């Protein structure tokens, strides 16, 4: 069941995170780099370097949950932030704007191959 809603507190980690990290290593990022406690009920959002993969860590009733979204194309649009900030506090609407306002990357035109030339 999806338990994220507007009454929760949302924290975005603005630096790129290795998306191989899972429950315990992301919890370590929350504790040591974001100066937060994952057990306080907050929702912690992480992005990879290319901003096309998002992981959301949240403590729910039965334990930790990770929501993972990988874009086929495009990038998540991050809110503006100060580069010296370890944590960006956002709200539900900001998270929805990030997910729904995906910036499409510039598409490189594909080289068209003449199939007739391949079979000579």
trRosetta pair geometry for C-beta under 8 A, 3 or more apart (Angstrom, degrees):
i j d omega theta_ij theta_ji phi_ij phi_ji
2 67 7.9 59 -127 -96 89 132
3 58 7.1 -172 80 125 104 143
3 60 5.2 111 50 -118 156 122
3 61 7.9 -174 -102 -7 165 92
3 65 7.4 112 37 36 114 160
4 8 6.4 -85 -148 29 64 147
4 43 6.1 73 -122 -108 106 152
4 56 7.3 -8 -76 146 147 151
4 58 6.7 -136 -80 -69 95 167
4 67 7.5 -46 -25 -21 136 154
4 92 7.6 155 156 -122 93 99
4 95 7.8 -100 164 115 136 158
5 8 6.1 110 63 -6 62 100
5 92 6.8 -23 156 -107 33 143
6 91 7.2 28 -152 172 78 96
6 92 3.8 -92 -109 9 66 160
6 93 7.6 37 -120 -36 106 74
8 41 6.8 -135 -137 150 93 91
8 42 7.0 132 174 -137 95 38
8 43 5.2 66 136 -16 133 116
8 58 7.8 -2 -171 -134 157 124
8 92 7.3 100 52 -71 82 101
9 41 7.3 84 32 104 98 85
9 42 4.7 -51 84 -116 100 87
9 43 6.9 172 87 21 48 78
9 89 7.1 -41 -173 -147 96 100
10 42 7.2 157 -94 -171 19 85
10 43 4.8 -27 -107 71 68 107
10 45 6.5 24 -175 -17 96 118
10 89 7.1 117 81 -163 62 54
10 90 4.7 -54 98 75 115 80
10 91 6.2 145 33 -119 119 15
10 92 6.7 152 -22 -68 137 46
10 94 7.0 -174 86 67 142 110
10 95 5.5 -118 -149 -48 163 124
11 30 7.9 101 88 -131 138 92
11 34 6.2 97 148 -173 137 138
11 36 6.1 177 31 -43 177 165
11 42 5.5 25 -1 165 115 132
11 43 6.9 161 23 81 70 52
11 44 5.2 -20 72 -108 100 67
11 45 6.8 179 89 19 46 80
11 87 5.1 -22 -166 -166 110 112
11 88 7.0 140 -162 70 55 46
11 89 6.0 -29 -102 -100 70 58
11 90 7.4 156 -99 22 19 77
12 45 4.6 -29 -107 69 68 113
12 47 8.0 17 -166 -14 98 106
12 78 7.3 151 168 -145 149 99
12 79 7.4 138 39 33 162 105
12 81 7.9 -138 91 -64 122 152
12 87 7.2 134 67 -165 47 57
12 88 4.3 -25 63 65 101 104
12 89 7.9 -164 19 -73 79 10
12 90 5.4 41 -15 -4 114 123
13 17 6.4 56 97 -45 134 125
13 29 6.4 2 -105 150 164 123
13 33 7.0 57 -137 108 123 121
13 34 5.8 -84 -93 -76 101 119
13 44 6.7 34 -25 -177 105 94
13 45 6.8 -169 16 83 72 56
13 46 5.2 1 48 -101 119 73
13 47 7.7 -165 78 18 81 74
13 86 7.7 -26 -134 167 76 58
13 87 6.6 -36 -95 -107 58 64
13 88 7.8 -172 -76 20 12 84
14 78 7.2 105 -133 -175 80 144
14 81 5.2 -131 -104 89 144 154
14 83 7.8 -151 122 -129 144 41
14 85 6.1 72 4 86 144 96
14 86 7.8 -156 26 -161 100 15
14 87 7.8 -176 -9 -112 91 16
14 88 5.6 86 -56 -18 105 117
15 33 8.0 -88 41 167 129 142
16 47 6.5 -72 -116 99 57 79
16 48 5.8 29 -155 179 95 34
16 49 3.9 32 -137 -81 153 63
17 21 6.2 -68 163 26 107 138
17 26 7.5 61 176 -111 147 86
17 29 6.5 10 -121 -115 128 167
17 46 4.2 -34 33 -174 149 120
17 47 6.7 114 24 64 92 36
17 48 6.6 -85 64 -93 61 47
17 55 7.4 -94 88 40 133 117
18 21 5.4 105 84 -25 84 98
18 48 7.6 52 -126 -121 20 86
19 46 7.8 164 -98 119 70 115
19 48 4.8 -36 -38 -77 116 116
19 53 4.9 -7 -94 117 154 145
19 55 6.4 157 -134 -28 84 124
21 25 4.0 -122 -149 96 97 121
21 26 5.0 127 136 -55 117 79
21 29 7.2 44 170 -20 162 129
21 46 7.7 -58 69 130 128 167
21 55 7.7 -167 78 60 93 165
22 25 6.1 74 45 30 54 99
22 26 6.6 -106 119 -4 17 105
22 66 6.9 -96 -156 -35 65 160
23 26 6.4 -72 -148 40 14 104
23 27 6.3 14 157 -19 59 112
23 57 7.3 139 -127 -132 53 114
23 64 4.9 115 -143 102 112 147
23 66 6.5 -120 -78 -38 73 118
24 27 5.4 -51 -145 35 32 115
24 28 6.5 39 151 -24 62 101
25 28 5.3 -43 -151 29 38 118
25 29 6.9 43 148 -20 62 96
26 29 5.4 -45 -153 30 40 114
26 30 6.6 45 147 -21 65 100
26 44 7.1 154 162 101 106 130
26 46 6.4 -115 -134 -18 112 151
26 55 6.8 -111 -104 119 148 134
26 57 4.8 174 131 -62 135 150
26 66 7.3 116 32 -101 160 118
27 30 5.4 -49 -151 33 37 115
27 31 6.3 30 153 -14 67 106
27 38 4.8 -67 -130 -13 89 154
27 57 7.0 -160 -69 174 64 151
27 64 7.1 -72 -65 -108 120 152
28 31 5.8 -56 -143 41 32 106
28 32 5.7 -1 171 7 70 115
29 32 6.7 -66 -125 52 20 88
29 33 5.1 -31 -164 34 63 121
29 34 6.5 54 140 -10 70 104
29 44 7.9 150 94 161 103 142
29 46 7.2 59 99 -93 156 133
30 33 7.6 -13 -54 53 7 79
30 34 5.0 -42 -145 46 42 127
30 36 5.1 -71 179 73 86 98
30 37 7.3 97 135 -134 111 11
30 38 4.8 86 95 -61 159 94
30 44 5.1 -71 -96 -98 115 166
30 57 6.8 -117 -50 87 133 141
31 34 7.5 39 4 52 11 83
31 35 7.8 36 -178 -108 31 21
31 36 7.1 -100 -89 71 35 51
31 37 6.7 45 -101 -104 81 53
31 38 7.1 -60 -51 -14 86 93
32 35 8.0 -13 165 -67 12 51
33 86 5.9 -160 161 -165 71 113
34 44 6.9 176 39 -132 174 122
34 86 5.8 177 -114 141 44 101
34 87 4.5 88 -151 -76 89 117
35 86 6.6 70 6 102 102 143
35 87 7.1 -114 45 -14 86 134
36 40 6.8 -110 178 34 88 131
36 42 6.0 -58 176 47 138 153
36 44 7.1 174 81 -87 144 120
36 87 6.7 109 -31 -101 119 157
37 40 4.6 96 78 -22 95 105
37 42 8.0 115 74 18 53 113
38 42 7.2 -105 -131 58 39 89
38 44 6.7 -62 -110 -8 88 137
38 57 6.5 -51 -133 134 121 118
38 59 5.5 124 149 -40 82 116
38 64 7.0 8 153 -105 134 112
39 59 5.5 96 -113 -71 41 174
40 59 7.9 115 44 37 33 137
41 59 6.2 -91 -94 67 39 106
42 58 7.7 -127 109 -121 39 71
43 56 6.1 -4 -179 -173 99 106
43 57 7.5 159 -161 79 50 48
43 58 4.8 -9 -114 -93 77 107
43 95 7.9 -10 110 -82 137 155
44 56 7.0 150 78 -159 47 54
44 57 4.5 -18 64 60 104 97
44 58 7.2 179 22 -69 70 56
45 54 6.6 -18 -166 -166 93 104
45 55 7.6 158 -154 85 46 47
45 56 5.3 -15 -101 -105 70 80
45 90 7.7 -28 24 40 141 129
45 95 6.8 -165 -72 -115 151 105
45 98 8.0 82 176 83 155 163
46 54 7.0 147 79 -158 51 54
46 55 4.7 -13 61 61 104 92
46 56 7.6 -175 22 -79 72 34
46 57 7.2 37 -5 -8 112 103
47 51 5.2 8 177 -115 133 64
47 53 6.9 136 -157 80 56 59
47 54 5.7 -23 -97 -100 72 70
47 76 6.3 -130 -116 55 128 134
47 78 7.1 -83 -17 -77 163 120
48 51 6.8 -149 70 -59 66 24
48 52 6.7 -43 59 50 114 63
48 53 4.3 39 -1 54 123 106
50 53 7.4 61 65 8 94 86
50 75 6.9 -125 151 -108 69 106
51 75 4.2 51 99 -164 107 105
51 76 5.0 -126 172 46 93 82
51 78 6.7 -99 -131 -30 135 109
52 70 6.8 44 137 -160 82 63
52 71 4.5 -106 -163 50 84 107
52 73 7.9 -53 -136 -156 129 15
52 74 6.9 138 -116 89 97 49
52 75 5.5 -74 -72 -105 76 62
52 76 7.1 172 -97 -8 30 82
53 68 7.5 -11 -171 -169 92 84
53 69 7.2 168 -153 89 48 53
53 70 4.9 -6 -108 -107 86 78
53 71 7.3 -131 -68 15 45 76
54 67 8.0 -9 115 108 93 89
54 68 7.4 166 89 -152 56 40
54 69 4.7 0 57 57 99 98
54 70 8.0 -166 26 -72 61 40
54 76 5.9 76 -56 -48 122 156
54 98 7.7 121 -99 134 153 121
54 99 7.5 -102 41 -95 164 86
55 66 5.7 -19 -167 -166 102 105
55 67 7.1 153 -159 79 48 52
55 68 5.2 -7 -106 -104 79 74
55 69 7.9 -174 -76 24 37 64
56 66 6.9 147 73 -158 51 51
56 67 4.1 -4 52 53 107 103
56 68 7.8 -149 23 -64 70 37
57 64 6.6 -16 -165 -165 90 106
57 65 7.5 154 -152 81 44 50
57 66 5.7 -17 -96 -101 67 77
58 64 7.3 146 80 -153 38 59
58 65 5.2 -23 67 62 88 96
58 66 8.0 159 23 -87 70 32
58 67 7.4 22 9 -5 114 101
59 63 7.3 -79 -146 174 69 27
59 64 5.7 -39 -100 -94 63 63
59 65 7.7 155 -105 16 15 79
60 63 6.8 0 60 62 77 34
60 64 7.6 125 20 -124 76 14
60 65 5.1 30 -2 -11 120 124
69 99 7.1 20 99 -128 173 103
71 74 5.2 -97 167 68 144 84
71 75 7.1 -165 54 -91 158 24
71 76 7.2 -172 -30 -44 137 77
71 102 6.1 158 -120 -144 142 138
73 104 6.3 28 129 -141 105 78
73 105 6.1 -116 -179 28 87 101
73 107 7.8 11 -166 -86 143 99
74 102 4.2 69 135 156 143 108
74 103 5.7 163 -163 83 92 40
74 104 4.5 -52 -92 -99 101 45
74 105 5.8 -156 -95 -12 35 76
75 102 6.7 157 71 -163 30 74
75 103 4.9 -19 59 61 88 97
75 105 6.5 88 -19 -61 95 90
76 98 5.1 29 -176 175 106 91
76 99 7.0 -19 -126 -90 106 38
76 102 6.3 -45 -94 -111 43 74
76 103 7.8 11 103 17 5 85
77 97 7.3 -74 79 140 111 84
77 98 5.9 -150 67 -130 66 56
77 101 4.5 -53 31 108 136 107
77 102 6.9 -160 -15 -108 90 22
77 103 5.3 106 -71 -27 96 102
78 81 7.2 -60 148 1 112 113
78 98 6.6 32 -98 -122 40 113
79 88 6.6 175 69 162 115 147
79 90 6.3 160 6 -101 146 122
79 94 5.8 -23 -49 -158 136 118
79 97 7.9 70 -69 88 95 125
79 98 7.3 -71 -30 -73 81 106
81 85 5.4 -103 172 47 109 139
81 88 4.9 -73 -109 -90 138 134
82 85 4.6 102 71 -25 89 108
85 88 5.9 73 129 -69 138 77
90 94 3.7 -117 -175 86 113 147
90 95 6.1 132 115 -47 126 76
91 94 5.2 104 51 6 61 103
91 95 7.4 -120 106 -2 36 89
92 95 5.7 -56 -153 36 34 111
92 96 6.4 30 152 -16 67 106
93 96 5.7 -54 -146 40 33 110
93 97 6.2 37 152 -22 65 105
94 97 5.6 -53 -147 35 30 113
94 98 6.5 35 152 -22 63 102
95 98 5.7 -51 -151 32 32 113
95 99 6.5 23 155 -12 65 108
96 99 5.8 -58 -145 41 33 107
96 100 5.8 13 162 -4 69 117
97 100 6.1 -64 -131 50 25 98
97 101 5.2 3 175 -2 67 123
98 101 6.6 -57 -116 47 15 95
99 102 7.5 -17 173 -52 31 92
104 107 7.6 -27 157 -37 107 97
113 117 7.4 -118 176 56 79 113
113 118 6.9 53 151 -50 117 117
114 117 4.5 72 88 0 103 109
114 118 7.6 -178 98 -16 59 83
115 118 5.5 -48 -157 23 46 118
115 119 7.1 23 158 -7 71 106
116 119 6.7 -72 -156 40 33 97
116 120 7.4 48 151 -45 64 99
117 120 6.2 -40 -157 -1 39 118
